[in-house]
């Protein structure tokens, strides 16, 4: 249901997945729930063999090129969340880009959390081994922001190619989901284990409510 171009479908972990190439553009929504200080969670399934830094979710302010973004990506097979080119946290010792399906998730656990407190998950397990630049930096994202998948729009953006050597994600993507709350570690684990059984995030979310 994403708006975009040059995207194809392929067999996914949950029915069909989107097959993203270097020419794919996928836009999620023009303004998104990333207001300053708010809890949030982002999760999806990925399958790729690409090296380097790959941008999966690209989010940034409409009005400023110098404000924070909220970018989810892979960094040589590790899960990475960046707020600025010089503010980011990356897992250590992972190999997400091995050509197999992996579930990844990032949780902002509290209002006004600093990036060192962000929780990173791979295949339902919280990864404690991380490398973080400017760990004390607090999240200050703006609600007036665009959000795109594997896409770097030319307007109102930081040049991620030149500042971070960040290319757009290439590979399969499935069940991309955003919550405006902090999921618990058990809920993240359920997204992974139930996803392997064919349940998408919406169906798993419904089970959280009971």
C-alpha positions in Angstrom: 0.0 0.0 0.0 3.0 2.3 -0.1 3.1 5.1 -2.7 6.1 4.8 -4.9 7.7 3.7 -8.2 9.9 0.9 -9.5 8.9 -1.5 -6.8 8.1 -5.2 -7.4 6.7 -7.9 -5.2 8.3 -11.2 -4.2 7.7 -14.0 -1.8 8.1 -12.7 1.7 8.1 -13.9 5.2 4.4 -13.0 5.5 2.9 -13.5 2.0 4.3 -10.9 -0.4 7.2 -8.6 0.3 8.4 -5.5 -1.6 11.5 -6.1 -3.7 13.5 -2.9 -3.5 16.1 -2.0 -6.1 18.5 1.0 -6.4 15.9 2.8 -8.5 12.9 2.2 -6.1 11.2 5.2 -4.4 8.8 4.4 -1.6 7.0 7.2 0.4 5.2 6.4 3.6 3.4 9.6 4.6 4.0 13.3 4.4 3.8 14.0 8.2 4.5 11.3 10.8 4.3 10.5 14.5 7.9 11.4 15.3 7.3 14.5 17.6 10.1 15.5 20.0 10.5 13.3 23.0 7.8 10.8 22.2 8.1 7.0 22.7 8.1 5.0 19.5 8.9 1.6 18.0 9.8 0.6 14.5 10.0 -3.0 13.2 10.3 -4.9 9.9 11.6 -8.0 8.2 14.6 -7.6 5.9 16.5 -9.9 3.5 19.6 -8.6 1.8 23.2 -9.3 0.9 24.3 -5.7 0.4 27.3 -4.3 2.2 27.9 -0.8 3.5 25.4 1.6 5.1 21.9 1.0 3.8 19.0 3.3 4.6 15.6 1.6 5.3 13.5 4.4 7.0 14.4 8.0 6.2 12.7 10.7 8.2 13.5 14.3 8.6 12.1 17.8 9.2 10.2 19.7 6.5 11.7 22.9 7.6 15.4 22.3 8.5 18.4 20.5 7.0 20.2 20.8 10.3 17.6 19.3 12.7 17.4 15.6 13.7 16.2 12.9 11.5 15.1 9.4 12.7 16.8 7.0 10.3 16.7 3.2 10.6 19.3 1.3 8.5 21.9 -1.4 8.3 25.7 -0.7 8.7 27.7 -3.6 7.2 25.3 -6.1 8.5 24.5 -4.4 11.8 21.3 -2.6 12.8 21.8 1.2 13.1 19.6 4.1 14.2 20.8 7.6 13.5 19.6 11.1 14.6 22.3 13.0 12.9 25.5 12.1 10.9 27.4 12.4 14.2 24.7 10.9 16.5 23.9 7.2 16.0 23.9 3.8 17.7 24.8 0.6 16.0 24.8 -3.1 17.1 28.0 -5.0 17.2 28.6 -8.6 15.9 25.5 -9.0 13.8 25.3 -10.3 10.3 21.8 -9.2 9.1 23.0 -9.0 5.5 23.6 -12.7 5.0 20.8 -13.2 2.5 18.4 -14.7 5.0 15.2 -13.2 6.5 15.8 -11.2 9.8 13.5 -9.3 12.0 14.8 -5.9 13.2 13.3 -3.4 15.7 14.2 -0.2 17.4 12.4 1.1 20.5 12.6 4.6 22.0 11.7 3.5 25.6 10.9 6.8 27.3 9.9 10.4 26.6 13.1 12.6 26.0 15.3 9.5 25.9 18.9 9.8 25.0 20.2 7.7 22.1 22.3 5.4 24.5 18.9 4.3 25.9 17.4 3.2 22.6 16.8 -0.5 22.5 17.9 -2.4 19.4 16.5 -5.9 18.6 17.6 -8.5 16.0 15.4 -11.6 15.6 13.5 -10.9 18.7 16.5 -10.5 20.9 17.7 -7.3 22.5 21.3 -6.6 21.4 23.3 -5.1 24.3 26.6 -4.9 22.4 26.4 -1.5 20.7 28.6 1.3 19.5 27.2 4.8 20.1 28.3 8.2 19.0 27.3 11.0 21.4 25.4 8.7 23.7 24.0 11.5 25.9 22.2 13.2 22.9 18.5 13.5 23.5 15.9 12.8 20.8 14.6 16.1 19.4 12.7 15.1 16.2 10.1 17.3 14.7 6.5 16.2 14.1 6.5 18.2 10.8 8.6 15.6 8.9 8.4 13.5 5.9 9.0 9.8 6.0 10.2 7.5 3.2 11.4 4.0 2.8 14.7 3.3 1.1 14.5 6.8 -0.4 16.4 10.1 -0.1 14.2 12.9 -1.4 16.0 15.9 -2.8 14.1 18.5 -0.8 14.6 19.3 2.9 17.2 16.6 3.5 20.7 16.0 4.9 22.9 14.7 2.1 23.3 11.2 3.6 25.4 10.0 0.7 28.2 12.5 1.3 27.9 12.8 5.1 27.4 9.1 6.0 28.2 7.2 2.8 24.6 6.0 3.1 23.0 4.3 0.1 19.3 3.3 -0.2 18.4 -0.2 1.0 18.4 -2.8 -1.7 16.7 -6.1 -0.9 13.4 -7.5 0.3 11.3 -5.7 3.0 8.2 -7.1 4.7 5.7 -6.1 7.4 7.2 -2.6 8.0 5.4 -1.1 11.1 5.5 1.9 13.4 4.1 2.3 16.8 3.7 5.5 18.8 4.5 3.7 22.0 7.4 1.7 23.4 6.9 -2.0 22.8 8.1 -4.3 25.5 10.9 -6.8 25.0 8.4 -9.6 25.2 6.2 -7.9 22.5 9.2 -7.6 20.2 10.0 -11.3 20.8 6.4 -12.1 19.9 6.6 -10.1 16.6 9.5 -12.4 15.7 8.2 -15.7 16.8 4.7 -15.2 15.6 6.0 -13.7 12.3 7.8 -17.0 11.7 4.3 -18.6 11.9 2.8 -16.2 9.4 1.3 -13.6 11.6 1.8 -9.9 10.7 2.4 -7.1 13.2 -1.2 -6.0 13.2 -2.4 -9.5 14.1 0.2 -9.8 16.8 -0.7 -6.3 18.1 -4.3 -7.5 18.5 -3.1 -10.3 20.8 -1.3 -7.7 22.9 -4.7 -6.1 23.7 -6.2 -9.3 25.2 
